[in-house]
Amino acid sequence: QVRLVESGGGSVQAGGSLRLSCAYSGYTFRRNCMGWFRQAPGKEREGVAAIYTGGGDTSYADSVKGRFTISQDNAKNTVYLQMNNMKPEDTAMYYCTGVFGGCGDRWYELGRYNDWGQGTQVTVSS
């Protein structure tokens, strides 16, 4: 059974930083596309970043490029999301997910993912 547990959320002021962690287990395949998605009230869940655990290739939404960095620690089965220069529009519930195989150009499509963590709340004040 796939399990993903997010942590590290909290409240910060604009310009601040947070580091999210996603500890995962239960994946049949070890080379997966692991992704961070977020959902703000009244909005659809959107892709933030993704990383291929088989090689380290990363992808980012245009809105977070240059500010967020996704990384992995294979030994700990953990994916991280370092968020710098945060903006109020980053406020959302952040979820971790994953699927076997590479991320590809359409990594942000929700339909690819079936398993999600419980989410961790991120709030950025102005």
N, C-alpha and C positions, 0 to 999 in steps of 0.2 A: 504494500500500500504506500503510495506516494505521500510524503508529508513535507510541508514547507512551513517554516516558522520565521516570520519577519520580526525584527527588533530594531531599535535605534531611533524611532520617531520621537517627535517632541515639538516644542514651540521655540521658534527663534525669530529674531528681528531680521528685516531685510538686510541683505549683505552678509548674513551669517552663514554658518555651515552645519551640516549634519552628516552622519555616516550611518547608512542603513545596512543591516546584515540579513541574509537569508540563509538559514541552515536547512538543508534538504536531505532527504533519504528516501529509499524505496524505489528509485528509478531502475528499471530493468536494464537500460542502456547507460553507459558511463559517459558517452559523448553526446551531450545535449545542448540545446539552445536554452539558456536560462535568461529570463527577462524580468524587468521591472516595469510595472504598469501603475498608473495612478487614476483615481477617479474623484473628481470634485463634485459636490452636491449639485444635482441637476444636469450633470454632464456625463457623457459616455466615458467608459474606461478607455484610456489611451496608453499606447506604448511610450515608455520613457527611454529605455536602453535595453540592450541584449548582448549576451556574450556566449560564444561557442566554447564550451568547456573542453572540447577536443583539440583546440588550437589557440584559443584566446582572441579570436576575431571579435570585434565589437561593433555595435550599431547604436545610433542615438537619434532621438527626435530632434528636429531642427531647433525647437524651443529650448533645449538644454545643452546643445553643443557648446563646448568651451567652458561650461560651468559644472557639469556632472561627469563623473568617471565611474564606469562599471569595471569591476575586477573580480578575480576569483582566487580562492585558496583550495586547490584540489584535495590537499591532505585533510582539510577540515570539512570538505563538502559544503562550502559556504561561498556565497556570492555577495559582493558588497556594492553599494552605491554611494560614492562620495559626492555630496552636493555642496557646492561652493557658490558664493555670490547669489544666495537665494533671493527669490522675489515672491511677493504676495501671491502671484499666479501659480506658484509651485504648491500652494496649499491644497492638500488632497489626502485621501487614504491611499497609501502605497502598498501594492501587492506584488508578491513574487510568484513566478510561474516557470514552467519548463516543459520542453517536449524533446523527444529524441531527434537527433540529426542536427544539421547546420541551421543557422538562423535565416540566411538568404535575404533577398531584397524585400520580401514581404513579412519580415519578422514581427511586425506590429499588428498583424491581423489576429483579432481575438479568437477566431474560429480554430486556430491552430492549437490552442491550449485548453486543456481539460482540468488541470489541477491548479489550485490557488492556495496561498497561505491565508491566514486570518486577517492580514493587513496591519499596517502600523500608521498611525495618524501623524501627518506633518502639517504644521501650521506656521505660516510666515506672516508676521505682522509688519506693518509699515510705520 
